[in-house]
Each structure stands twice: as structure tokens, then as C-alpha cells.
Amino acid sequence: MDIYNEVFSSIERPFAWVDFNALKKNIDFVNQACGNKRVRIATKSVRSVSMLQYIAKELHHFAGYMTFTASESNYLLEQGLDQLLIGYPVYEELSIAKLAEWVKKGKSVTFMIDSIEQAELLNDIAKQEQVKLTICIDLNVSTDYRFLYFGTKRSPISTFEKLSTLLTKLEACSHLVIEGVMGYDAQIAGVADVSKQLLGAKGALIRTLKKQSLKKITSFRQFAVAHVKSLHDLKFVNAGGSGSMELSSLQRDVTEITVGSAFYAPALFDGYDSLQLQPAAGFALRVTRKFAPTIAVCHGGGYIASGAVGLDRLPTFLEKNRFAFLPLEGAGEVQTPIEVKSGQVEIGDTIYMRHAKAGELCERFLVLHAIKDGQYIGPIRTYRGDGQCFL
């Protein structure tokens, strides 16, 4: 931590940091893992316009951006970004109408749907704006083992029959064009292999389920894609996530892979056997109290990640073996007492941590303070630093 302490010595704590040397290694890993597949950057996992633009330039086969709201998409278009796939259904009429205006100007925006209600709203707005809007159908490739539902309960398009019914209904939407299909394998990409909560028999079960689920994902997605292709001029098939890049790159029907968390490599991704990533972003707290020789108190720290509540949603220490949270206090709103397992910590020292998830870190800080080759290279604004807040 000496180099971080030296480089960031004049920055007030708390602050967030990004290490461009680690980021470059992660980008190189993504390029290698995805092979010849195109890579779409998940904006929710980056949440900084400058960082999105930098990563896009470093990718070997850049496909565009997967955004997470209509208003965010409008903001990115205003910043000069293009080739957007909104990764989730949106239902905000004013923002959709603004996006239709961008489409008329030649920008590429694709909307995600999994129901006729979403499609009909898009079609009505497209009619009003006298434009054709492109859509992508979100397949649910979760696996239902009856005794265990392995995946996410979001898109209802989980069978060929449901897909076929939706395609029939879409024939009435004269101002929509089907150009994409997405089959996000959340049970592969979003479930760690060796996280602290999945040790032992449960961890082995998860790894077995992931292998079996991959076969079912491949079968359903290939069948579904072939059916859509028989009816429409499909431009892309999106799949994957940071946790399943290498597996998705082997899928013949997949044309592009969405990657987000792999760039910052947050703490949750330490539990993936297949990922060789470097911690590239995190935050730093000042020690302002000492309760006892082995208990130091940091100012701040309660940056908890979303998802099912559990210990893996806590931040982690960059020096994992030196520190631990107190079980009865955890990461606090304005004070975080920590156990010092080795070495000395004094008032005024800095403790470096990592958020459990990638982009959520940027919702707590206006800038990421950047380091490269051991030198401070300045602050980089986050969405929040731009005065933006989307979700």
C-alpha cells in the first residue's frame, strides 16, 4: 500500500480510486477470453462516461454499450456515445420518445422486450415519431430442476411456445424491427464458484449445476435463435456476462458477449475459478479512532452491494489477511471499527477497500482518482460526478 499512500497523499478521505495498470490487465484478459466475439460493455458496471470511452477503445472487437435505463441512454447519446442496447425493458414514454428522436438522427438504439405490452408502447411511440425502432427479445435461459430454480426470474420467455406466441403477437407491431436476441446466463455468469458462502458440499453442488445448466442453455438458445432467424433478419445474439466469457465465446450462435464487472474486478468476482483479474477499483477510508491496540475505527465504509442480503455484499479489504470486520458492527454508516490482525495501524492511516460489485461504487463518489505506472493522473468523473442518477 506504500505506493497508493504516496500517490494519494494529498487526496481527502474517503475517496474512490482506479488503477489503470490493473484495468489494462483486465481488459487484456477480456480480449483473450472473448476471442473473436464482439464485446458489449455493461454501463451499469462502469458508470463513468470517460471510463466507458477508454475501455471501448482498448477492446479488440467492440460491439457497443448495454445500458440500463432509457434516461441513461439519452444521457450517453448526448455525450457522443452510440450503439446502445438497453439491456432491460423500459416503459417511460418521455424518455423513449427522446430516444426515438436520436434514432431519427441516425443513432443506433435497440430496446429490450419480453412481453407484448412493452412492444406495443414502443410501437405506439414509433408511430407517433414516424420512425422504426429496433428491438431485442430477452430469452430466459434459467434452468428449472423442480427442486431448485437455477437462474433469474425476470424474462417470462422461458420456452419455445412462449417465444413463438410473442413472435406472432409482434407481427402487429408495424413500426418495430426484430434485430436481436439475448440469452443471459445469469446462473453461470452471476454465481461464484468458490465464494465464502458456497464452500463445501453446497459449493460442489453449485459447480455441478452450472455445468449441467450450460447444456440446457446452449440447447434452448440455439433452438430459439434458429426459429427467430427463420422469420427475421437477426443482426446479433447477445449472451454471457463477466463470469461466463470463455464459455460464451465457444457458443456458435452467440455473436457478442456483454462484459462489465470484469473491468473493475470487484470483490464478488474473487470467487470465480475461471477469472484471472486484478483489483482495479476501490475506495479508501481514514482511520480516525483507535478503540484498542488491535481495533481501529475508519470514518465511513458502509458501501453495501445490492442483491440477496449476505456477508458477500460487504466491502472487502485490499489487504485481505490484515483486517476483518467486527461481526456485530460490519461496515458502518459513518464509522467502521475493524480488527487489525497484523501490523500496526495508527490514527491518520488509510485503509483500502473494494466494493462487492463494480459500478455501484461510483454511485457513492463524484470521481475516481486515477493511478497509472505509480503516478497520479487525476480525477475521472463518475455519473454521480456528472450530476446524474439513474437508478
Disulfide bonds with the S-S distance in Angstrom:
none
